[in-house]
Every structure is written in C-alpha cells, then in structure tokens.
Amino acid sequence: MNMVTPPKLPANDSPSPLMRSVVMSSGLLAFGMVVALSLPTPQSGTARPEAAKPEPVLTAENAAELCQQLFEEPKEYIDDAAKRRRWDLRRESCKVAFEANPANADFKAAYARNLPYAQKAEAVAMLREAAAQGSAEANYQLYEHHKSWDRGDLDHVPLVTRDEAGLALHKAAELGHPFATQMLIRRLEDGDIVKRDPVAARYWAERAVANPAKDASKGSLLVTLGRLLATSDKPDERARGLDILERMAKADVFGAKRELAIAIRKQDPVRARALLEESRRPDPGGAIVPLAEMLIAGEGGAADPKRALSLLKGTSDSWMAKGMLGQLTLEGKLVPRDIQEAVTLIDRAGTWDFNARMQVVRLLAEYPQTRVSHPKRTLYDAVQAAELDEPGAMAALIELKLSANAQFQDRPGACKLIEAAVSRGDQTMAQRLADCRAN
C-alpha cells in the first residue's frame, strides 16, 4: 500500500520571542501558565495540517467511475475508519454500476471482487462468467483467488484449481492486463502455479516493458528484461540484455549493477566484484550473496572468507543470505556442519526459490531425521512441481514418500506415483513398480 507519511509535528515548539519576553519580565506567572504559553500558537507561524478532502458522494452518474477509482490505493494517509468508509463506498458504487449494466463484464468482475469471503463461490462464478466474456481483470482475479485462498494444503479442495489459475493468468496477460503480465513473468521464473519457462519469461518481459502497470517503474522492468535476456543462449539476445543492463546501471536504476555483475561474472570477474561492492549498501539483499561467493572463491580479487561470512550473517532479512548460509552449513564450510540447521535455512529460502524448495525435498529424504516447520506446505510444493513436470521433481517426491522421514513417509502414495510414471512411459521406474507389487 502506498501512503505518504502523516504530517510531522512542528520542528520548532519553543515560544516566540515576544512570549519569552513577557514571561521573563513578569516573573510572577504560575508554572502552569508558563507551560501553556510555551506551546506553539497561530502567531508563531506554524503551519496547520491540511483539512481532510471531502469524500465523494455516490450518484447513478458517477458510480462506474467511482467503482474503478476506489480500487486504487489512496496516495495520502487515511485512518482505519476512513478506509472502511472507502471500502463501503467502493462496494456500493460497484453494485450500482453493475445493476445498471449487468451485461458489462468489467462491472461484473468489479462487483464480484467486492463480495464478502462468505460468498466466495458466488464471486468465483461471476468471475468465470466475466472471464468468458473477455474481461482481463476477471481472469486475473481468478488467478488471485487461487493464489490467496486455494493453495498450500493438499487436503483443501480448491474453488479455483491450479490449472484454471495458470490458464487465467496467461489469458489476462494476453488480453493486455499489465499487472498480470508482471506476475506471469515471476511465476514463469519461480515455478509456482505455472511451470518454469525462461523463454516465455523473456517474451512476457518484453510485453511488460511495452505495457507497464500503473505506478510500475520502467527502469525496474528494463532491469528484469535485461537480466532475462542476459541468460539467453542466443548471442544476440544476451548482447541486448547486457546493453540494457549497462544503460540501467549508468542510470543508477536499483538492482541494475547487481544484475550486470552476475551477468558478466565469468567473463570479467574483477569488474563484477567491483560492481557488487558498489551495490552492497543500497542493495544488501541482492548483492551480498554473489559477492560472498566471489569472496570465498577468490574470484576477481583476493579471497576473504571471513568477510564473506560476516556479510551473510549481517543481512538478517535476506532470504538469499539464509539460503547461502544453509549451503555452507550443509557442507561444513566456514561454519560447523549441521544438517537440521541447513534444512531450516534452505527451507526459508525456498519460499521464493524453486531450487531451494526441491533441495529441501531431497535432503528430507536423504536425512530422514530432519524436520521442517510446515510439512503440509513442503509436500504441496513437491506435488505441485511433480504435477507441473518439473525436471527431477517426480523422482524427488517418490524418494521422499519412500523414505523413513516421519513427516512424509507414505509408501502406498509412492507406489501410486510410480505406477503413474510407468504408465506414462517412464521405464526407469519399472523395477520400483515391481517392488511395490511384490510388497
């Protein structure tokens, strides 16, 4: 939510020169009067806070406009009571707009978005109708419903399935929904809800730059595009990506120097390390991990593993730093080896990192004495990756269910997965299927 800071108290809260002279000359005023006189007065030149803007009045004529405007977050600070009035006004304005024109797909979607959670089934049904009519917003909201309410627990029956959500997100982006386009890029990179696809991510990153969401930073979108293009195996795309990152780095766009450093690390480690050093303070969450890797390996300069460890431990809120500390703890490098602590740290990184999520699944199977704090979510992510046909995900899930790990042991479930894999032509599972049938 974007909010400006509430008006600050006046910086100068001392009495005016005239008031000080009065107090000093009288000498007989009571202490309480001195305190009263020492407070700022209208004569002291202190600016008063601006009066609150009048709230709009709903009419049949402005209902449609208000309905759309009130979905946007206010630019100024408003208290909780004002927020509730704003939500109530949005709900009423969208209701009036929809009832005046029930065939309008966007009004239908807006009305559905305002329905309470208790009416979620009705809301989803209306969103599906509006999506079928071609509403980009309705498609995006179907995806949002799944993301917010229908994932993370295999025991929960989703109102919007993952497949429907993924298709709806794609459709919203195809229909030109700017924010859906940005979200699709993220999903295509992290393998959540849709399968990872770097080629598709680059395509949609181009579309995002051409059609940015409101309030989106064009520079940040270009950094994303440059980063994705720089990983392409096509020389012309990589060259274009590097050019974009060079231009964004010169313009001091946040994250550009870090991404440029990562892109040129193999070819020019000295410059890459220098760029990461420059980025360390403004971008600790992103720059410190690759810098620490270079410090440990001695890339681009002298090795300094002690400094690398200090940097990682000093970035307490970085999931990437937690992930790297987990790797060091797993390997027993610079820190004592502790498998359980490694799993815990890597699992924290797995909230945002597909590879970390899958590594945790493999570690839980390899070291069955280890535990995770949210086993239902871990299992959900593992099943999702397998169903999306991510490379190695099905095998990792089967190993986890066949393991002795008390949180995940499920031999009957593993055998069902093995049978399904063999039926799809995976002959590497044939012997395991025979073992399942024999036992």
C-alpha positions as CSV (number, residue, x, y, z in Angstrom):
1,M,0.0,0.0,0.0
2,N,1.4,3.4,-1.0
3,M,0.9,6.0,1.7
4,V,2.7,9.3,2.4
5,T,4.0,9.9,5.9
6,P,1.4,11.7,8.1
7,P,2.2,15.4,8.8
8,K,5.0,15.8,11.2
9,L,4.8,17.8,14.4
10,P,6.3,21.3,14.1
11,A,10.0,21.3,14.3
12,N,10.1,24.5,16.4
13,D,7.9,24.1,19.5
14,S,9.5,27.0,21.6
15,P,7.6,30.2,22.3
16,S,8.0,33.2,20.1
17,P,10.5,36.0,21.2
18,L,7.6,38.2,22.3
19,M,6.2,35.5,24.5
20,R,9.6,34.8,26.1
21,S,10.0,38.5,26.9
22,V,6.6,38.5,28.6
23,V,7.4,35.5,30.7
24,M,10.8,36.8,31.7
25,S,9.5,40.3,32.6
26,S,6.6,39.1,34.7
27,G,8.5,36.7,36.8
28,L,5.2,36.0,38.7
29,L,3.4,33.7,36.4
30,A,2.5,30.3,37.6
31,F,4.4,27.3,36.3
32,G,1.3,26.0,34.5
33,M,0.9,29.3,32.7
34,V,4.5,29.2,31.5
35,V,3.9,25.7,30.1
36,A,0.7,26.9,28.4
37,L,2.5,30.0,26.9
38,S,5.4,27.9,25.7
39,L,3.2,25.9,23.2
40,P,3.1,27.0,19.6
41,T,0.3,29.4,18.7
42,P,-1.2,30.6,15.4
43,Q,1.1,33.7,15.7
44,S,4.2,31.5,15.7
45,G,3.9,30.8,12.0
46,T,3.4,27.1,12.5
47,A,1.5,25.6,9.5
48,R,-1.7,23.7,10.3
49,P,-2.3,20.3,8.8
50,E,-4.4,20.4,5.6
51,A,-8.1,19.7,6.1
52,A,-9.2,16.3,5.0
53,K,-10.5,16.1,1.5
54,P,-14.3,15.7,1.3
55,E,-15.3,12.1,0.5
56,P,-17.1,11.7,-2.9
57,V,-20.8,11.3,-2.9
58,L,-22.2,8.3,-4.9
59,T,-24.7,9.0,-7.6
60,A,-26.0,6.9,-10.5
61,E,-23.9,9.1,-12.9
62,N,-20.6,8.6,-11.1
63,A,-21.0,5.0,-9.9
64,A,-18.9,3.4,-12.7
65,E,-16.1,5.9,-12.3
66,L,-16.0,5.6,-8.5
67,C,-16.1,1.8,-8.7
68,Q,-12.9,1.8,-10.7
69,Q,-11.1,4.7,-8.9
70,L,-11.7,3.3,-5.4
71,F,-9.8,0.0,-6.2
72,E,-6.7,2.2,-6.4
73,E,-4.8,2.7,-3.1
74,P,-5.1,6.3,-1.8
75,K,-1.9,8.4,-2.2
76,E,-2.4,10.1,1.1
77,Y,-2.6,8.7,4.6
78,I,-6.1,7.8,5.8
79,D,-7.0,6.2,9.1
80,D,-8.8,2.8,9.6
81,A,-12.3,4.4,9.8
82,A,-11.7,6.3,6.5
83,K,-10.5,3.1,4.9
84,R,-13.7,1.3,6.0
85,R,-15.9,4.1,4.6
86,R,-13.9,3.9,1.4
87,W,-14.4,0.2,1.1
88,D,-18.1,0.6,1.8
89,L,-18.4,3.3,-0.9
90,R,-16.5,1.1,-3.4
91,R,-18.8,-1.8,-2.7
92,E,-21.9,0.3,-3.2
93,S,-20.6,2.1,-6.3
94,C,-19.7,-1.2,-8.0
95,K,-23.1,-2.6,-7.1
96,V,-24.9,0.4,-8.6
97,A,-22.7,0.3,-11.7
98,F,-23.3,-3.5,-12.2
99,E,-27.0,-3.3,-11.6
100,A,-27.3,-0.5,-14.2
101,N,-25.4,-2.6,-16.7
102,P,-25.3,-6.3,-15.8
103,A,-24.0,-7.4,-19.2
104,N,-20.8,-5.4,-18.7
105,A,-18.0,-7.9,-18.0
106,D,-15.8,-5.4,-16.1
107,F,-18.6,-4.2,-13.9
108,K,-19.5,-7.9,-13.2
109,A,-15.9,-8.6,-12.2
110,A,-15.7,-5.5,-10.0
111,Y,-19.0,-6.4,-8.2
112,A,-17.6,-9.9,-7.6
113,R,-14.4,-8.6,-6.1
114,N,-16.4,-6.7,-3.5
115,L,-18.4,-9.7,-2.3
116,P,-17.5,-10.9,1.2
117,Y,-15.5,-14.1,1.6
118,A,-18.6,-16.0,2.8
119,Q,-19.9,-15.5,-0.8
120,K,-16.7,-16.7,-2.5
121,A,-18.5,-19.4,-4.5
122,E,-20.9,-16.8,-6.0
123,A,-17.9,-14.4,-6.6
124,V,-15.9,-17.0,-8.4
125,A,-18.9,-18.0,-10.6
126,M,-19.4,-14.3,-11.6
127,L,-15.7,-14.0,-12.3
128,R,-15.8,-17.0,-14.6
129,E,-18.8,-15.5,-16.5
130,A,-16.9,-12.2,-16.9
131,A,-13.7,-14.0,-17.9
132,A,-15.7,-15.9,-20.6
133,Q,-16.9,-12.5,-21.8
134,G,-13.3,-11.4,-22.3
135,S,-12.6,-9.4,-19.1
136,A,-8.9,-9.3,-18.4
137,E,-9.5,-8.3,-14.8
138,A,-11.8,-11.2,-14.2
139,N,-9.2,-13.6,-15.5
140,Y,-6.6,-12.0,-13.2
141,Q,-8.9,-12.2,-10.2
142,L,-9.4,-16.0,-10.8
143,Y,-5.7,-16.4,-10.5
144,E,-5.6,-14.2,-7.4
145,H,-8.3,-16.3,-5.8
146,H,-6.3,-19.4,-6.2
147,K,-3.0,-17.7,-5.1
148,S,-4.7,-16.3,-2.0
149,W,-7.1,-19.0,-0.9
150,D,-6.6,-22.3,-2.7
151,R,-3.0,-23.4,-2.4
152,G,-0.6,-24.7,0.2
153,D,-2.6,-27.6,1.6
154,L,-3.4,-30.8,-0.4
155,D,-6.3,-31.6,2.0
156,H,-8.1,-28.4,0.9
157,V,-10.4,-28.7,-2.1
158,P,-9.7,-25.6,-4.2
159,L,-12.5,-23.5,-5.6
160,V,-10.2,-22.4,-8.4
161,T,-7.7,-25.1,-9.3
162,R,-4.1,-24.5,-10.1
163,D,-4.6,-25.4,-13.8
164,E,-7.5,-22.9,-14.0
165,A,-5.5,-20.2,-12.3
166,G,-2.5,-20.7,-14.6
167,L,-4.7,-20.5,-17.7
168,A,-6.5,-17.4,-16.3
169,L,-3.2,-15.7,-15.6
170,H,-2.0,-16.4,-19.1
171,K,-5.3,-15.2,-20.6
172,A,-5.2,-12.0,-18.5
173,A,-1.7,-11.2,-19.8
174,E,-2.8,-12.0,-23.4
175,L,-5.7,-9.5,-23.0
176,G,-3.2,-6.8,-22.0
177,H,-3.6,-6.7,-18.2
178,P,-0.3,-5.0,-17.2
179,F,0.0,-6.4,-13.7
180,A,-1.0,-9.9,-14.8
181,T,1.9,-9.7,-17.3
182,Q,4.3,-8.9,-14.5
183,M,3.0,-11.6,-12.3
184,L,3.3,-14.1,-15.1
185,I,7.0,-13.3,-15.5
186,R,7.5,-14.1,-11.9
187,R,5.6,-17.3,-12.0
188,L,7.5,-18.5,-15.1
189,E,10.7,-17.9,-13.2
190,D,9.9,-19.4,-9.9
191,G,7.8,-22.4,-11.0
192,D,4.8,-21.6,-8.7
193,I,1.4,-22.3,-10.2
194,V,2.8,-22.5,-13.7
195,K,5.8,-24.4,-15.0
196,R,9.1,-22.6,-15.3
197,D,9.9,-21.4,-18.8
198,P,12.7,-18.9,-19.3
199,V,12.0,-18.4,-23.0
200,A,8.3,-17.5,-22.2
201,A,9.5,-15.2,-19.3
202,R,11.7,-13.2,-21.8
203,Y,8.7,-12.9,-24.1
204,W,6.4,-11.5,-21.4
205,A,9.1,-9.3,-20.1
206,E,9.2,-7.5,-23.5
207,R,5.4,-7.1,-23.2
208,A,5.7,-5.7,-19.7
209,V,8.1,-3.0,-20.8
210,A,5.8,-2.1,-23.7
211,N,2.7,-2.0,-21.5
212,P,3.8,-1.2,-17.9
213,A,1.3,-1.4,-15.0
214,K,0.3,1.8,-13.4
215,D,3.0,3.1,-11.0
216,A,5.4,0.4,-12.2
217,S,9.0,1.6,-12.6
218,K,10.0,1.4,-16.3
219,G,13.6,1.2,-15.2
220,S,12.9,-1.9,-13.0
221,L,11.0,-3.5,-15.8
222,L,14.0,-3.0,-18.1
223,V,16.3,-4.5,-15.5
224,T,14.1,-7.6,-15.4
225,L,14.2,-7.8,-19.2
226,G,17.9,-7.2,-19.3
227,R,18.5,-9.9,-16.7
228,L,16.4,-12.5,-18.5
229,L,17.9,-11.7,-21.9
230,A,21.4,-11.9,-20.5
231,T,20.8,-15.6,-19.6
232,S,19.7,-16.5,-23.1
233,D,21.8,-19.0,-25.1
234,K,21.3,-16.8,-28.2
235,P,24.2,-14.4,-28.6
236,D,22.1,-11.5,-30.0
237,E,19.6,-11.7,-27.1
238,R,22.4,-11.9,-24.5
239,A,24.2,-8.9,-26.1
240,R,21.0,-6.9,-26.0
241,G,20.4,-7.9,-22.4
242,L,23.9,-6.8,-21.4
243,D,23.4,-3.5,-23.2
244,I,20.1,-2.9,-21.3
245,L,21.9,-3.6,-18.0
246,E,24.8,-1.3,-18.9
247,R,22.4,1.5,-19.6
248,M,20.3,0.9,-16.5
249,A,23.5,0.7,-14.3
250,K,24.7,4.1,-15.7
251,A,21.3,5.5,-14.9
252,D,21.7,4.1,-11.3
253,V,18.4,2.1,-11.5
254,F,18.1,-0.1,-8.4
255,G,19.4,-3.6,-9.0
256,A,21.0,-3.0,-12.3
257,K,24.6,-3.1,-11.1
258,R,23.9,-6.3,-9.3
259,E,22.4,-8.0,-12.3
260,L,25.1,-6.7,-14.6
261,A,27.7,-8.1,-12.2
262,I,26.0,-11.5,-12.2
263,A,25.8,-11.5,-16.0
264,I,29.5,-10.7,-16.6
265,R,30.9,-12.6,-13.6
266,K,32.5,-15.4,-15.6
267,Q,33.9,-13.1,-18.4
268,D,35.0,-10.2,-16.2
269,P,35.2,-11.2,-12.5
270,V,37.2,-8.1,-11.5
271,R,34.6,-5.7,-12.7
272,A,31.8,-7.9,-11.5
273,R,33.2,-7.9,-7.9
274,A,33.6,-4.1,-8.1
275,L,30.0,-3.7,-9.1
276,L,28.8,-5.9,-6.3
277,E,30.9,-3.9,-3.8
278,E,29.2,-0.7,-5.1
279,S,25.8,-2.4,-4.8
280,R,26.3,-3.8,-1.3
281,R,24.9,-1.0,0.7
282,P,22.0,0.1,-1.4
283,D,21.1,-3.5,-2.3
284,P,22.2,-5.8,0.5
285,G,19.5,-8.4,-0.1
286,G,20.5,-8.9,-3.7
287,A,24.3,-8.1,-3.9
288,I,25.7,-9.8,-0.8
289,V,25.2,-13.4,-1.8
290,P,27.1,-13.2,-5.2
291,L,29.7,-11.0,-3.5
292,A,30.2,-13.5,-0.7
293,E,30.5,-16.3,-3.3
294,M,33.3,-14.4,-5.0
295,L,35.0,-13.6,-1.7
296,I,35.0,-17.2,-0.7
297,A,36.3,-18.4,-4.1
298,G,38.8,-15.6,-4.6
299,E,37.1,-14.5,-7.8
300,G,38.0,-11.1,-9.1
301,G,40.4,-10.4,-6.2
302,A,41.8,-11.9,-3.0
303,A,39.8,-14.5,-1.1
304,D,38.3,-13.3,2.1
305,P,36.0,-16.0,3.5
306,K,35.8,-14.4,7.0
307,R,34.4,-11.2,5.5
308,A,32.0,-13.2,3.3
309,L,30.6,-14.9,6.4
310,S,30.3,-11.6,8.2
311,L,28.4,-10.1,5.3
312,L,26.0,-13.1,5.2
313,K,25.3,-13.1,8.9
314,G,24.8,-9.3,8.9
315,T,22.0,-9.5,6.4
316,S,19.3,-10.9,8.7
317,D,16.3,-10.2,6.5
318,S,17.7,-11.6,3.2
319,W,16.2,-15.0,2.1
320,M,19.1,-15.4,-0.3
321,A,21.6,-14.9,2.5
322,K,19.8,-17.5,4.6
323,G,19.9,-19.9,1.6
324,M,23.7,-19.5,1.2
325,L,24.3,-19.9,4.9
326,G,22.3,-23.1,4.7
327,Q,24.6,-24.3,1.9
328,L,27.7,-23.5,4.0
329,T,26.1,-25.2,7.0
330,L,25.3,-28.3,4.9
331,E,28.8,-28.5,3.6
332,G,30.5,-27.6,6.9
333,K,32.4,-24.7,5.2
334,L,33.2,-21.7,7.5
335,V,30.6,-22.9,9.9
336,P,30.1,-26.2,11.8
337,R,28.1,-28.8,9.8
338,D,24.6,-29.1,11.0
339,I,22.1,-30.9,8.7
340,Q,19.0,-29.8,10.5
341,E,20.1,-26.2,10.6
342,A,20.9,-26.4,6.9
343,V,17.5,-27.7,6.1
344,T,15.9,-24.9,8.2
345,L,17.8,-22.2,6.4
346,I,17.4,-23.5,2.9
347,D,13.7,-24.0,3.6
348,R,13.4,-20.3,4.4
349,A,15.0,-19.5,1.0
350,G,12.5,-21.9,-0.6
351,T,9.7,-19.5,0.0
352,W,11.0,-17.6,-3.0
353,D,13.4,-20.1,-4.7
354,F,12.3,-23.2,-6.6
355,N,15.7,-24.8,-6.5
356,A,15.8,-24.4,-2.7
357,R,12.4,-26.0,-2.4
358,M,13.4,-29.0,-4.3
359,Q,16.7,-29.3,-2.4
360,V,14.8,-29.4,0.8
361,V,12.7,-32.3,-0.5
362,R,15.8,-34.2,-1.4
363,L,17.5,-33.5,1.9
364,L,14.5,-34.6,3.9
365,A,14.6,-38.0,2.1
366,E,18.4,-38.3,2.4
367,Y,18.4,-37.4,6.1
368,P,15.1,-38.7,7.5
369,Q,15.8,-37.4,11.0
370,T,15.4,-33.8,9.7
371,R,12.2,-31.9,10.0
372,V,10.5,-28.8,8.5
373,S,8.2,-26.4,10.3
374,H,5.4,-26.5,7.7
375,P,5.3,-30.1,6.3
376,K,2.0,-29.6,4.6
377,R,3.4,-26.7,2.5
378,T,6.5,-28.6,1.7
379,L,4.5,-31.6,0.5
380,Y,2.2,-29.3,-1.5
381,D,5.2,-27.7,-3.3
382,A,6.7,-31.1,-4.0
383,V,3.5,-32.4,-5.5
384,Q,2.9,-29.2,-7.5
385,A,6.4,-29.4,-9.0
386,A,5.8,-33.1,-9.9
387,E,2.4,-32.4,-11.5
388,L,3.9,-29.5,-13.5
389,D,6.5,-32.0,-14.8
390,E,9.5,-30.0,-13.5
391,P,12.7,-32.0,-14.2
392,G,13.5,-34.4,-11.4
393,A,10.5,-33.4,-9.3
394,M,8.6,-36.7,-9.6
395,A,11.6,-38.7,-8.6
396,A,12.3,-36.5,-5.6
397,L,8.7,-36.8,-4.4
398,I,8.8,-40.5,-4.7
399,E,12.1,-40.7,-2.8
400,L,10.6,-38.6,-0.1
401,K,7.5,-40.8,0.3
402,L,9.6,-43.9,0.3
403,S,12.0,-42.5,2.9
404,A,11.8,-43.1,6.7
405,N,11.1,-39.4,7.4
406,A,8.2,-39.5,9.8
407,Q,6.7,-36.3,8.4
408,F,6.4,-37.6,4.8
409,Q,6.7,-41.4,4.8
410,D,3.9,-42.8,2.5
411,R,4.8,-46.0,0.7
412,P,1.3,-46.6,-0.7
413,G,1.3,-43.0,-2.1
414,A,4.8,-43.5,-3.6
415,C,3.7,-46.7,-5.3
416,K,0.7,-44.9,-6.9
417,L,3.1,-42.3,-8.2
418,I,5.5,-45.0,-9.5
419,E,2.6,-46.8,-11.3
420,A,1.5,-43.5,-12.9
421,A,5.1,-42.8,-14.0
422,V,5.4,-46.2,-15.6
423,S,2.1,-45.8,-17.4
424,R,3.4,-42.6,-18.9
425,G,6.4,-44.5,-20.3
426,D,9.0,-43.9,-17.6
427,Q,10.8,-47.2,-17.7
428,T,13.3,-46.1,-15.0
429,M,10.5,-46.8,-12.5
430,A,9.8,-50.3,-13.8
431,Q,11.8,-52.1,-11.1
432,R,10.4,-50.0,-8.4
433,L,6.9,-50.8,-9.6
434,A,7.7,-54.5,-9.4
435,D,9.0,-54.0,-5.8
436,C,5.7,-52.2,-4.9
437,R,3.7,-55.1,-6.3
438,A,5.9,-57.6,-4.5
439,N,5.4,-55.9,-1.2
